[in-house]
Amino acid sequence: MRIPTLIFSGCVFAVSAFLAVLALGLPGSDEVSTFIGPRLWPLTVLVITMLLSILLGLRTLAAGRNAGETAGEAEERAAAPKDDTGADEAESPARSRSRHWLLLALVIAWTVAMEFVGFATATVLFAAVATWLLGNRNVLSIVVTTVVSLVLVSVVFNELLNIPLP
C-alpha cells in the first residue's frame, strides 16, 4: 500500500506544480479593478495542495518505517479496549459509498435550488444538510457551521471578488 500512495502523492504534486506555473499567467491584483486578482485563489489552492502532497508522502514514508511491528503487537493493539465515545466505530463501506452519492445529489440540488430560492436560502439548506450528512449530529455545531459557511462565501464573493451572488 505504501508504493501506490507515494506515486499518488508525487502525481498530485507534479500536476499541482504544473497548474501553479499556468496560474502565474493570470492577472494579479495590480492588473484588475478588484482588491485581489484572479491569480491569488488558484495559486493559494495549488500551493496548499503541493504542501499536503508532500506531507502525505512524508507520512507514508514514516509509516513504512514504523511498520516493523510484529504480528503479535498488531493483534494486541487491535484487541485493546476502545473508549466509549464511539469514535472508533468504523463506518460500513456500503454506507460510505451511498453518502458520497448523496453528497453529489445534494450539490446538484443546491445548484438548482439557487435559481428558485436564491443563494442565501439554498446555501443555508445545503450547509445544514451536508454537515448532517457528513456525520455531525450536534444541532449547535450544525447551526454554527451553516452560519459560518454563508458568511464566508458571501464575504469572499461580494467583498473580495466583487461578484454579486444570485
MODELLER restraints for C-alpha pairs under 7 A, 6 or more apart:
rsr = mdl.restraints
at = mdl.atoms
rsr.add(forms.Gaussian(group=physical.xy_distance, feature=features.Distance(at['CA:2:A'], at['CA:60:A']), mean=6.33, stdev=0.5))
rsr.add(forms.Gaussian(group=physical.xy_distance, feature=features.Distance(at['CA:2:A'], at['CA:64:A']), mean=6.86, stdev=0.5))
rsr.add(forms.Gaussian(group=physical.xy_distance, feature=features.Distance(at['CA:6:A'], at['CA:57:A']), mean=5.51, stdev=0.5))
rsr.add(forms.Gaussian(group=physical.xy_distance, feature=features.Distance(at['CA:6:A'], at['CA:60:A']), mean=6.96, stdev=0.5))
rsr.add(forms.Gaussian(group=physical.xy_distance, feature=features.Distance(at['CA:9:A'], at['CA:53:A']), mean=4.97, stdev=0.5))
rsr.add(forms.Gaussian(group=physical.xy_distance, feature=features.Distance(at['CA:9:A'], at['CA:54:A']), mean=6.88, stdev=0.5))
rsr.add(forms.Gaussian(group=physical.xy_distance, feature=features.Distance(at['CA:9:A'], at['CA:56:A']), mean=6.40, stdev=0.5))
rsr.add(forms.Gaussian(group=physical.xy_distance, feature=features.Distance(at['CA:9:A'], at['CA:57:A']), mean=5.73, stdev=0.5))
rsr.add(forms.Gaussian(group=physical.xy_distance, feature=features.Distance(at['CA:12:A'], at['CA:53:A']), mean=6.32, stdev=0.5))
rsr.add(forms.Gaussian(group=physical.xy_distance, feature=features.Distance(at['CA:13:A'], at['CA:50:A']), mean=4.97, stdev=0.5))
rsr.add(forms.Gaussian(group=physical.xy_distance, feature=features.Distance(at['CA:13:A'], at['CA:53:A']), mean=5.76, stdev=0.5))
rsr.add(forms.Gaussian(group=physical.xy_distance, feature=features.Distance(at['CA:16:A'], at['CA:46:A']), mean=5.46, stdev=0.5))
rsr.add(forms.Gaussian(group=physical.xy_distance, feature=features.Distance(at['CA:16:A'], at['CA:49:A']), mean=6.71, stdev=0.5))
rsr.add(forms.Gaussian(group=physical.xy_distance, feature=features.Distance(at['CA:16:A'], at['CA:50:A']), mean=6.06, stdev=0.5))
rsr.add(forms.Gaussian(group=physical.xy_distance, feature=features.Distance(at['CA:20:A'], at['CA:43:A']), mean=5.81, stdev=0.5))
rsr.add(forms.Gaussian(group=physical.xy_distance, feature=features.Distance(at['CA:20:A'], at['CA:46:A']), mean=6.01, stdev=0.5))
rsr.add(forms.Gaussian(group=physical.xy_distance, feature=features.Distance(at['CA:23:A'], at['CA:39:A']), mean=6.08, stdev=0.5))
rsr.add(forms.Gaussian(group=physical.xy_distance, feature=features.Distance(at['CA:23:A'], at['CA:42:A']), mean=6.49, stdev=0.5))
rsr.add(forms.Gaussian(group=physical.xy_distance, feature=features.Distance(at['CA:23:A'], at['CA:43:A']), mean=6.33, stdev=0.5))
rsr.add(forms.Gaussian(group=physical.xy_distance, feature=features.Distance(at['CA:24:A'], at['CA:39:A']), mean=6.56, stdev=0.5))
rsr.add(forms.Gaussian(group=physical.xy_distance, feature=features.Distance(at['CA:26:A'], at['CA:38:A']), mean=6.40, stdev=0.5))
rsr.add(forms.Gaussian(group=physical.xy_distance, feature=features.Distance(at['CA:26:A'], at['CA:39:A']), mean=5.12, stdev=0.5))
rsr.add(forms.Gaussian(group=physical.xy_distance, feature=features.Distance(at['CA:27:A'], at['CA:37:A']), mean=6.17, stdev=0.5))
rsr.add(forms.Gaussian(group=physical.xy_distance, feature=features.Distance(at['CA:27:A'], at['CA:38:A']), mean=6.07, stdev=0.5))
rsr.add(forms.Gaussian(group=physical.xy_distance, feature=features.Distance(at['CA:27:A'], at['CA:39:A']), mean=5.87, stdev=0.5))
rsr.add(forms.Gaussian(group=physical.xy_distance, feature=features.Distance(at['CA:28:A'], at['CA:37:A']), mean=4.41, stdev=0.5))
rsr.add(forms.Gaussian(group=physical.xy_distance, feature=features.Distance(at['CA:28:A'], at['CA:38:A']), mean=6.31, stdev=0.5))
rsr.add(forms.Gaussian(group=physical.xy_distance, feature=features.Distance(at['CA:28:A'], at['CA:39:A']), mean=5.49, stdev=0.5))
rsr.add(forms.Gaussian(group=physical.xy_distance, feature=features.Distance(at['CA:29:A'], at['CA:35:A']), mean=6.28, stdev=0.5))
rsr.add(forms.Gaussian(group=physical.xy_distance, feature=features.Distance(at['CA:29:A'], at['CA:36:A']), mean=4.73, stdev=0.5))
rsr.add(forms.Gaussian(group=physical.xy_distance, feature=features.Distance(at['CA:29:A'], at['CA:37:A']), mean=3.82, stdev=0.5))
rsr.add(forms.Gaussian(group=physical.xy_distance, feature=features.Distance(at['CA:34:A'], at['CA:161:A']), mean=6.21, stdev=0.5))
rsr.add(forms.Gaussian(group=physical.xy_distance, feature=features.Distance(at['CA:34:A'], at['CA:162:A']), mean=6.69, stdev=0.5))
rsr.add(forms.Gaussian(group=physical.xy_distance, feature=features.Distance(at['CA:35:A'], at['CA:160:A']), mean=5.99, stdev=0.5))
rsr.add(forms.Gaussian(group=physical.xy_distance, feature=features.Distance(at['CA:36:A'], at['CA:160:A']), mean=6.62, stdev=0.5))
rsr.add(forms.Gaussian(group=physical.xy_distance, feature=features.Distance(at['CA:36:A'], at['CA:161:A']), mean=6.89, stdev=0.5))
rsr.add(forms.Gaussian(group=physical.xy_distance, feature=features.Distance(at['CA:82:A'], at['CA:88:A']), mean=6.99, stdev=0.5))
rsr.add(forms.Gaussian(group=physical.xy_distance, feature=features.Distance(at['CA:103:A'], at['CA:130:A']), mean=6.86, stdev=0.5))
rsr.add(forms.Gaussian(group=physical.xy_distance, feature=features.Distance(at['CA:106:A'], at['CA:126:A']), mean=6.98, stdev=0.5))
rsr.add(forms.Gaussian(group=physical.xy_distance, feature=features.Distance(at['CA:110:A'], at['CA:122:A']), mean=5.80, stdev=0.5))
rsr.add(forms.Gaussian(group=physical.xy_distance, feature=features.Distance(at['CA:110:A'], at['CA:126:A']), mean=6.04, stdev=0.5))
rsr.add(forms.Gaussian(group=physical.xy_distance, feature=features.Distance(at['CA:113:A'], at['CA:122:A']), mean=5.79, stdev=0.5))
rsr.add(forms.Gaussian(group=physical.xy_distance, feature=features.Distance(at['CA:114:A'], at['CA:122:A']), mean=5.43, stdev=0.5))
rsr.add(forms.Gaussian(group=physical.xy_distance, feature=features.Distance(at['CA:118:A'], at['CA:166:A']), mean=5.83, stdev=0.5))
rsr.add(forms.Gaussian(group=physical.xy_distance, feature=features.Distance(at['CA:119:A'], at['CA:165:A']), mean=6.50, stdev=0.5))
rsr.add(forms.Gaussian(group=physical.xy_distance, feature=features.Distance(at['CA:119:A'], at['CA:166:A']), mean=5.40, stdev=0.5))
rsr.add(forms.Gaussian(group=physical.xy_distance, feature=features.Distance(at['CA:120:A'], at['CA:150:A']), mean=6.90, stdev=0.5))
rsr.add(forms.Gaussian(group=physical.xy_distance, feature=features.Distance(at['CA:123:A'], at['CA:150:A']), mean=6.44, stdev=0.5))
rsr.add(forms.Gaussian(group=physical.xy_distance, feature=features.Distance(at['CA:124:A'], at['CA:146:A']), mean=5.78, stdev=0.5))
rsr.add(forms.Gaussian(group=physical.xy_distance, feature=features.Distance(at['CA:124:A'], at['CA:150:A']), mean=6.57, stdev=0.5))
rsr.add(forms.Gaussian(group=physical.xy_distance, feature=features.Distance(at['CA:127:A'], at['CA:146:A']), mean=5.07, stdev=0.5))
rsr.add(forms.Gaussian(group=physical.xy_distance, feature=features.Distance(at['CA:127:A'], at['CA:149:A']), mean=6.91, stdev=0.5))
rsr.add(forms.Gaussian(group=physical.xy_distance, feature=features.Distance(at['CA:128:A'], at['CA:142:A']), mean=5.85, stdev=0.5))
rsr.add(forms.Gaussian(group=physical.xy_distance, feature=features.Distance(at['CA:128:A'], at['CA:143:A']), mean=7.00, stdev=0.5))
rsr.add(forms.Gaussian(group=physical.xy_distance, feature=features.Distance(at['CA:128:A'], at['CA:146:A']), mean=5.51, stdev=0.5))
rsr.add(forms.Gaussian(group=physical.xy_distance, feature=features.Distance(at['CA:131:A'], at['CA:142:A']), mean=6.15, stdev=0.5))
rsr.add(forms.Gaussian(group=physical.xy_distance, feature=features.Distance(at['CA:157:A'], at['CA:163:A']), mean=5.18, stdev=0.5))
rsr.add(forms.Gaussian(group=physical.xy_distance, feature=features.Distance(at['CA:157:A'], at['CA:164:A']), mean=6.74, stdev=0.5))
rsr.add(forms.Gaussian(group=physical.xy_distance, feature=features.Distance(at['CA:158:A'], at['CA:164:A']), mean=5.52, stdev=0.5))
